[in-house]
Amino acid sequence: MTPQIIGSKKSRGFRACERYCRERQLSYQHRDPIEKPLSPGELEAILRFVREPADLIDTTAKAYTAKGLAWMDYDPVEEIQENPALLRTPIVRSDAGIAVDPDVATLDHLFER
């Protein structure tokens, strides 16, 4: 499987992952969750690798504040499916696993370096 980086090209975290791949000449596939949202199956696969579904919600996103989620009880999975802009990115998927907003050591593990 070609590693996949899910996130917006405007995101600082995405640019760091992209730079990591470029410096090591690694191929990857980019996917913007706003343009092509995650399917329920893909979201379930990602949820298996996080502690809590709420860990996938970006509490600094404009959509989070605009919707007022800080003061609401909500289902994180449902909210992500309705509004992909709430997704905390980048998410890196590979044969070795899935990581949300990974650091260099985690990227080394995911890209099996």
N, C-alpha and C positions, 0 to 999 in steps of 0.2 A: 504494500500500500504506500502510495506517495503521501508523505506527511501533509497535513492540511492545517492552515492557519486561518481561524475564523475571527474576523474583526474588520473594523473600518481602517482604511489606509490613513485616516487622519489621527488615529489613536497613537499615543506615544508608545504604548506597550507593543502594538502591532509593528511599528517601525523598528523597535528594538529586536523583535523576533526576525523581521525581514533582514535587518543588518547582520544578525547572527548567521543566517543562512547564506547571505551573500559573501561574507568573509570566509566561510568554510566551503563555499561552492556547493551547497546542498540544494537540491531541487525541492520545491514545495508547491502546494496548490493553495491559492487564496480564495476565500469565500467571504463575502460581505453579508452578514445576517439581515441587514435592512433590505437589500436587493433580493436575496433568496433566503427566506426564513428557514429555520431548522424544522425538519419534520418531527412529528411526535416520537418516532423511533430513534432519531438522532439525539433528541433531547433526553430521552430515557437512558441512552448509552452514556451521555455526558454526566447525567445525574448519578450514575453508579460510581463515578470517580470523585465526587465531592461529598463532604460531610453532611451538609444540609442544603436543601434546594434553595434556601435564601442566600447561600454563598454565590449563586449565579446572578443575583440582582446587583446592579451597579447603583449604589446609593448616592453617587455623585453625578449621575446622569440627569440631564435636564428633564427627561420624561418622568423620572422618579419624583422630582419636586413638582412638576406641572400637574401630575396626577394626585399628589398629596399622599403618597404611599407611606410616608414616615408616620402618619397618624392613623393609618388604617390597618385592619387585619385583612390579609389577603393570601391567596394561594400563589406562591412564586411561579410555579410551573404554568399556571393559567395566565398569569400576567405576562410572562415571557412569550407565550404563544400568541397573545393578543398584540403585544407591543415588543418586537425584537430589539428596539433601542434600549430596553432595560437590561439587556444581556451584558454581563461583565466580560470584557474581552481584553486581550486575545485569548482564544482557546486553541490549544495545539493538540491535534489528534494524530496518532501514528500507531504502528503495530505494537509499540512498547507501552502504550497507554494514552491517557488524556490528562491535560493539565490546564488550569485556568490561571491566566496571568503568570506564566512560569518565569523563573530566574534562569541564569546561565547553567547552573548545575542540573536543573530539571530538563532544560533543553538538551544538554549533553546526553542525558538518559533517554529522552524521547527519540532523539536522532541516532541513538546507539553509537555514541562516539567515545 
